[in-house]
Amino acid sequence: MDRIDRYIEGIRKVPKGKKINKRTVSEAMGIDPNLLNPSRDEKYPTNRAIRQVIEDAEAERLKKDKKADRLVEETRKKNKFKDERDDYKNKLEKAYAREVMLINRIHELESELAQYKNENGLKLAAIRR
């Protein structure tokens, strides 16, 4: 396993949610982060490539985080609209139930009125609607 592969493995060991940079990768590998300083490029010619791999990994992590944030926001909005829909559906069902109850009550009162008028010999007036 060459040096670049060891650093790629170190990138994979960085805990989720942490930035990927020289320090966090080196900590995950248990080595000195100063080994990747540009001043050591002559001694370690792969340093430049390793730093680029680390920068690319961080850019990819940020892109994934933005995508995850967007998905969370879309899910939150979708759930909000579902809750609103359910709330309006519940209000509509209650309104229908109230309307049915009022119609039944009107019929009961009309029947009572007709019975009262019949018992007392009063003429029934036509009910206008």
Order of alpha helices (4+ residues) and beta strands (2+ residues): alpha-alpha-alpha
